[in-house]
Amino acid sequence: MESKALLIYLFFSVFFISISNAQSEMSTIALKGATIFDGNGKSIENGTIVIENNKISSVGANEMRIPENAQIIDVSGKYIMPGLIDAHMHFFQTGFFDSRPDAADLRDTIPLENVIEYQKNHPERYYQTYLRSGITGVYDVGDYIWTLEFQKINDDNPLAPHTASAGPLITPAPEELIGIFNVNGKNTFVHLGSEEQGRNAVIENSNAGTTGVKIWGFKPDDPEFLHKIKGVAEEIKNQNNKMIAHATNLKEAKMAMELGAKLLVHSVSDTLIDEEFLRLMKTNKTLYNPTIVVGRGYYNTYKALFEQNFEISDLNAVVDSKTRSMLQNASAFRKFLNDERAEALKSRLPMMDKRLKKEKQNMIANLKMVYDAGGTIVVGTDAGNPGTLHGISYYDEIEAMQQAGISAKDLIIMATKNGAMAMDRLEDFGTLESGKIADLIILEEDPSEDISNLRSISHVMRNGTLRNVKDAEDFKD
């Protein structure tokens, strides 16, 4: 049986390699025989997708007409759905503390300037990780201004996910706190010191071409902040942009929506939401991104500093070697931390564990209430934060969302169509429809039965080119 299975595997490996090679010579292909989930909630058994150049030409039943010049690829018994969208990530962050000195300061050993420069110049390691995880679009919802370049060039790069970027975040946080992220005069945060300062930041971001303007932190009980943020909200509307909100407690989230926030990038985690919250969400058409697993990622990375191994579940070995090495050798960085600070971190871990468990209960319950109320939900990981890895953390996040009682069929929509909506790109991708860019994934197992079957991905198509996710070389120039 083992030899037979090996022969089957080798056959399909050679088969799909020949497909990739042939695509450079043929502009029309047809994927025939799979069960297709279109991202709108509909499915087609034994269906066919025709792709001409980099666009979807038609989607339908297996008996539909296929152009005579098309290369036909038999995908019988497999499952096809649109490419996944991670609606919350950060390119400047590495998945370790070297990019988050506010969490564990390693700057004396690893200068932040070096980290940020590397992140700026080597995004391709994350491009590969995302695509090989089935993620064909990402939304960087708060970052240095240089990430806007990715937004401009990645659409035409079949070896990169579509990218949207919100640029630097506007925050009431003290300047001394956000100052640690200053690199060569550039910062990923802008201090909201005055209404004029906030308006200018909105104008600068908008003129640079940001997709959204993120506000990091709200102060509902501060009249001075309210005056400033109202000016910011007004300017966002003036610039025909949209407000993105980091607001993790109920009072802050309500304030954000009252100001017009169109995307909440975190769950309400301090308490259960109420009818007023749900009313504001519906009235304002605000998208809800729960980010359930990111807090536990911090905890696991702190634990790794104190001799506990960081486990990486990476079936297709898509995580780049630099990230893998940093996390799996995290304890080696313990000696570079101030002893007093390190002991304080270690002593707080039990309390952190308890808090995270309580917050997860609230997040799961609130997600279910938003779902039951008909709210629009997106999938976003907050990837790049310590312990939340680019690409593969998507599976952990969407599986946590399934634990809230959301059906796998609806999660498919949240992972594709709704994510493209968050990026303001639904006209271009997010569903499998005629005229849209040919971004899709092929799975061995049925994602509508259990969303964990996303892990059975075998191939990804980005911009009309099909690639085997197990072959890292196929994702290099």
C-alpha positions in Angstrom: 0.0 0.0 0.0 2.9 2.4 0.8 4.5 1.9 -2.6 1.2 2.4 -4.3 0.6 5.7 -2.4 4.1 6.8 -3.3 3.4 6.2 -7.0 0.2 8.1 -6.8 1.9 11.0 -5.1 4.7 11.0 -7.7 2.2 10.9 -10.5 0.3 14.0 -9.3 3.5 15.8 -8.5 4.8 15.3 -12.1 1.3 16.1 -13.4 1.0 19.4 -11.7 4.7 20.4 -12.5 3.9 19.8 -16.2 0.8 21.9 -15.7 2.9 24.8 -14.4 5.3 24.5 -17.2 2.6 24.4 -19.8 0.8 27.5 -18.5 3.6 29.7 -19.8 2.7 28.5 -23.3 -1.1 28.5 -23.0 -3.3 31.4 -22.0 -6.5 29.5 -21.4 -6.9 26.7 -18.9 -9.9 24.9 -17.5 -10.0 23.3 -14.0 -12.6 20.5 -14.4 -14.3 18.2 -12.0 -13.9 19.7 -8.5 -16.5 20.9 -6.0 -16.4 24.7 -6.3 -17.2 27.1 -3.5 -17.6 30.5 -5.1 -17.2 32.7 -2.0 -20.8 34.0 -2.3 -22.2 31.0 -0.4 -22.9 28.9 -3.4 -21.3 25.6 -4.4 -21.1 23.6 -7.6 -20.4 19.9 -7.5 -18.4 18.5 -10.4 -17.8 22.1 -11.6 -15.5 23.8 -14.1 -13.6 27.1 -14.0 -12.2 28.5 -17.2 -9.3 31.0 -16.9 -8.2 33.1 -19.8 -4.9 34.9 -19.3 -5.1 36.0 -15.6 -8.9 36.4 -15.4 -11.8 34.0 -14.7 -13.7 33.6 -17.9 -16.6 31.4 -16.6 -17.6 29.2 -13.7 -20.3 26.5 -14.0 -21.3 22.9 -14.2 -18.9 20.3 -15.7 -20.9 20.2 -19.0 -20.3 23.9 -19.7 -18.6 24.8 -22.9 -14.8 25.0 -22.8 -12.8 26.8 -25.4 -11.1 24.5 -27.9 -7.6 25.9 -27.2 -7.9 25.4 -23.4 -5.6 23.2 -21.4 -7.9 21.0 -19.4 -6.7 20.1 -15.9 -8.7 17.2 -14.2 -9.2 18.1 -10.5 -12.0 15.5 -9.9 -12.5 14.8 -6.2 -10.8 18.0 -5.1 -12.2 21.3 -3.7 -11.7 24.8 -5.1 -12.5 28.1 -3.4 -11.2 31.7 -3.7 -7.8 32.6 -2.3 -7.9 33.5 1.4 -7.6 37.0 2.6 -5.8 38.0 5.9 -7.5 41.2 6.7 -5.1 42.1 9.5 -1.4 41.8 9.4 1.8 44.0 9.7 4.8 43.8 7.4 7.2 45.5 9.8 6.7 42.9 12.4 8.7 39.6 12.4 6.8 37.3 14.7 9.4 37.9 17.4 10.3 40.6 20.0 13.0 42.1 17.8 10.3 44.2 16.1 8.3 44.9 19.3 10.7 46.5 21.8 7.6 47.6 23.8 7.0 44.0 24.6 10.6 42.8 25.3 13.4 45.3 24.5 16.2 43.6 22.6 17.4 46.8 20.9 20.9 46.7 22.5 21.5 43.4 20.8 19.3 43.7 17.7 19.0 47.4 16.7 15.4 48.2 15.6 16.9 50.1 12.7 18.4 46.9 11.3 15.2 44.9 11.8 13.0 47.5 10.1 15.4 47.9 7.2 15.5 44.1 6.7 11.7 44.0 6.8 11.5 46.7 4.2 13.9 45.0 1.8 12.9 41.4 2.2 9.1 41.1 2.1 9.4 38.2 -0.4 9.9 35.7 2.4 6.4 36.6 3.6 5.0 36.6 0.1 5.9 33.0 -0.3 4.7 32.1 3.2 1.3 33.7 2.5 0.8 32.2 -1.0 1.9 28.7 0.1 -0.7 29.0 2.9 -3.4 29.8 0.4 -3.5 33.5 1.2 -3.7 35.6 -1.9 -4.5 39.0 -0.3 -3.3 40.8 2.8 -4.3 44.0 4.6 -1.6 45.7 6.5 -3.7 47.8 8.9 -0.9 49.9 10.5 2.7 50.3 9.4 5.6 52.4 8.2 4.9 54.5 5.2 7.2 52.3 3.0 4.5 49.5 3.0 2.5 51.6 0.5 5.0 50.6 -2.1 3.9 47.0 -1.7 0.3 48.1 -2.2 1.3 49.6 -5.6 3.5 46.8 -7.0 2.1 43.6 -5.7 -1.0 43.4 -7.9 1.1 42.7 -10.9 3.4 40.3 -9.1 2.1 36.7 -9.3 4.6 35.7 -6.6 3.1 38.1 -4.0 -0.3 38.5 -2.4 -2.5 41.5 -3.3 -1.7 44.1 -0.6 -3.6 47.0 1.0 -1.9 49.3 3.5 -3.2 51.8 6.0 0.2 53.4 6.7 1.1 55.0 10.0 -1.4 54.7 12.9 -2.8 57.8 14.7 -2.8 57.4 18.5 -3.3 59.3 21.7 -0.5 57.2 23.3 2.3 59.3 24.9 5.1 60.3 22.6 7.7 58.6 24.9 5.9 55.3 24.4 5.6 55.4 20.6 9.1 57.0 20.2 10.8 53.6 20.5 9.5 52.8 17.0 11.2 55.8 15.5 13.6 54.7 12.8 15.6 57.3 10.9 12.9 59.9 11.4 10.1 57.6 10.4 7.5 56.0 12.8 4.7 53.6 12.5 2.7 55.8 14.9 1.7 59.5 14.8 0.9 61.1 18.1 -2.5 62.8 18.3 -1.3 65.9 20.1 -3.8 68.2 18.6 -6.7 68.3 16.2 -4.5 69.9 13.5 -1.8 67.3 14.0 -4.5 64.6 13.5 -6.0 66.2 10.4 -2.5 66.6 8.9 -1.8 62.9 9.5 -5.0 61.9 7.8 -4.2 64.2 4.8 -0.7 62.9 4.5 -1.7 59.2 4.7 -4.6 59.8 2.2 -2.4 61.6 -0.3 0.1 58.8 -0.1 -2.7 56.4 -1.1 -3.5 54.5 2.1 -6.4 52.1 2.2 -7.9 53.3 5.4 -6.6 55.4 8.4 -6.2 53.4 11.6 -6.8 54.9 15.1 -4.9 53.0 17.8 -6.7 53.6 21.1 -9.7 55.7 22.1 -10.5 57.7 25.3 -14.2 57.9 25.7 -14.1 59.7 29.0 -11.6 62.4 27.9 -13.3 65.6 26.4 -10.0 66.8 25.0 -9.4 63.6 23.1 -13.0 63.7 21.9 -12.5 67.1 20.4 -9.3 65.9 18.6 -10.7 62.6 17.3 -13.9 64.3 16.0 -11.7 66.5 13.8 -9.8 63.4 12.6 -13.0 61.5 11.8 -14.3 64.5 9.9 -11.0 64.7 7.9 -11.1 61.0 7.1 -14.5 61.6 5.5 -13.2 64.8 3.7 -10.4 62.7 2.2 -12.8 60.0 1.1 -10.9 57.5 3.2 -12.2 55.2 6.0 -11.6 54.8 9.7 -10.0 51.6 11.0 -10.2 51.2 14.8 -8.1 49.4 17.4 -10.6 49.3 20.2 -10.6 46.3 22.5 -13.1 47.3 25.1 -16.9 47.8 24.7 -16.9 51.6 25.5 -14.0 52.3 23.0 -15.6 50.2 20.3 -18.9 52.0 20.5 -17.1 55.3 20.4 -15.2 54.2 17.3 -18.4 53.3 15.5 -20.1 56.5 16.5 -17.3 58.3 14.8 -17.8 56.2 11.7 -15.3 53.4 12.0 -15.7 50.9 9.1 -13.5 48.1 10.4 -12.9 47.0 14.0 -9.6 45.1 13.9 -10.0 43.4 17.2 -12.7 41.7 19.3 -14.3 43.4 22.2 -12.6 41.4 24.9 -13.3 43.1 28.3 -17.0 42.2 28.5 -20.0 41.0 26.5 -21.3 43.2 23.8 -24.8 44.6 24.0 -27.7 45.6 21.7 -26.3 49.2 21.3 -23.1 47.7 19.9 -24.9 45.5 17.4 -27.1 48.4 16.4 -24.1 50.7 15.7 -22.4 47.9 13.8 -25.4 47.4 11.5 -26.2 51.1 11.0 -22.6 51.9 10.3 -21.9 48.7 8.2 -18.8 48.1 10.3 -16.8 45.0 9.6 -15.7 42.9 12.6 -12.3 41.2 12.9 -12.0 39.0 16.0 -8.2 38.3 16.1 -8.7 35.6 18.7 -5.2 34.0 18.8 -2.8 36.9 18.8 -2.7 37.3 22.6 -1.9 33.6 23.1 0.9 34.1 20.6 2.6 36.7 22.9 2.2 34.3 25.8 3.8 31.4 23.9 6.7 33.6 22.9 7.3 34.9 26.4 7.3 31.2 27.5 9.9 30.4 24.8 12.2 33.1 26.3 12.3 31.1 29.5 13.4 27.7 28.1 10.1 26.4 26.8 10.2 25.4 23.1 8.0 27.3 20.7 6.1 24.8 18.6 5.5 25.6 15.0 2.8 23.5 13.2 3.9 23.9 9.6 2.9 20.9 7.5 4.2 22.3 4.2 7.3 24.0 5.7 6.3 27.4 4.5 7.7 29.5 7.4 11.0 31.1 6.4 14.2 29.9 8.1 14.9 33.3 9.7 11.6 33.4 11.5 11.8 29.7 12.5 15.3 30.1 13.9 14.4 33.2 16.0 11.4 31.5 17.6 13.0 28.1 18.1 16.0 29.6 19.7 14.1 32.2 21.7 15.7 31.2 25.0 19.1 32.4 23.7 17.8 36.0 23.8 16.9 35.8 27.5 20.4 36.9 28.5 20.0 40.1 26.5 17.1 41.3 28.6 17.5 43.4 31.7 17.4 40.9 34.6 14.8 42.9 36.6 12.6 43.2 33.5 13.0 39.5 32.6 12.0 38.4 36.1 9.0 40.7 36.1 7.9 39.2 32.7 8.3 35.7 34.0 6.4 36.4 37.2 3.4 37.8 35.3 3.0 34.8 33.0 0.5 33.0 35.3 -1.7 36.1 35.5 -1.4 36.6 31.8 -2.5 33.1 31.1 -5.6 33.6 33.3 -6.4 36.9 31.7 -6.1 35.4 28.2 -8.5 32.6 29.0 -11.1 35.0 30.3 -10.7 37.3 27.2 -11.0 34.3 24.9 -14.3 33.4 26.5 -15.6 36.9 25.9 -14.2 37.0 22.3 -15.8 33.7 21.4 -19.2 34.7 22.9 -19.1 38.2 21.3 -18.2 36.7 17.9 -21.2 34.4 18.1 -23.4 37.3 19.0 -22.2 39.3 16.0 -22.6 36.3 13.8 -26.2 35.6 15.0 -27.1 39.3 14.5 -26.0 39.1 10.9 -22.8 41.2 11.3 -20.2 41.2 8.6 -17.1 39.3 9.9 -13.6 39.1 8.4 -10.7 36.8 9.1 -7.5 38.6 10.2 -4.6 37.3 12.3 -2.6 40.4 13.4 0.3 38.4 12.0 3.8 39.7 12.7 3.1 40.1 16.4 5.3 37.9 18.6 4.1 34.3 18.1 1.6 35.1 15.4 3.4 34.0 12.3 2.8 35.3 8.8 0.8 32.8 6.8 0.2 29.7 8.9 -1.4 31.6 11.9 -4.4 32.0 9.6 -5.4 28.4 10.2 -5.3 28.8 14.0 -7.4 31.9 13.8 -10.1 30.6 11.6 -10.3 27.4 13.5 -10.8 29.4 16.7 -13.6 31.2 14.9 -15.2 27.9 14.1 -15.1 27.1 17.9 -17.5 30.0 18.4 -20.2 28.1 16.5 -19.8 29.6 13.1 -20.5 27.2 10.3 -17.6 26.2 8.0 -19.7 27.3 5.0 -20.0 30.8 6.4 -16.4 30.9 7.4 -15.5 30.4 3.7 -17.3 33.6 2.9 -15.6 35.5 5.8 -12.2 34.2 4.6 -12.6 35.3 1.0 -15.4 37.7 0.0 -15.5 39.7 3.3 -11.8 40.0 3.4 -11.7 41.4 -0.1 -14.5 43.8 0.9 -12.3 45.0 3.8 -9.5 45.7 1.4 -11.9 47.6 -0.9 -11.1 45.1 -3.7 -14.2 43.0 -4.0 -14.7 44.1 -7.6 -11.3 42.4 -8.4 -11.1 39.3 -6.3 -12.6 37.5 -3.3 -15.2 35.4 -5.2 -15.0 33.1 -8.2 -16.9 35.0 -10.8 -16.5 35.9 -14.5 -14.1 38.9 -14.9 -12.3 38.6 -11.6 -8.6 38.0 -11.2 -7.9 34.2 -11.1 -6.9 33.8 -7.5 -8.0 30.5 -6.0 -6.8 27.5 -4.0 -7.2 23.7 -4.5 -7.8 21.5 -1.4 -7.8 17.8 -0.9 -10.5 17.9 1.8 -13.9 19.6 2.0 -13.6 23.0 3.7 -17.4 23.3 4.1 -17.4 20.2 6.4 -14.6 21.5 8.7 -12.7 24.7 8.2 -9.5 22.9 9.4 -9.5 21.3 6.0 -7.9 24.5 4.7 -4.8 22.8 5.9 -5.2 20.2 3.1 -4.2 22.8 0.5 -2.2 21.4 -2.4 -2.1 24.2 -4.9 -2.7 27.9 -5.1 -3.4 30.0 -8.2 -2.4 33.6 -8.1 -3.0 35.8 -11.1 -3.9 32.8 -13.3 -0.7 30.8 -12.5 -1.1 27.5 -10.6 1.6 26.4 -8.2 2.2 23.4 -5.9 2.4 24.8 -2.4 4.8 22.0 -1.4 7.4 23.2 -3.9 9.2 26.2 -2.5 11.2 26.7 -5.6 8.1 27.3 -7.6 7.5 30.5 -5.6 10.8 32.1 -6.4 11.8 34.4 -9.3 
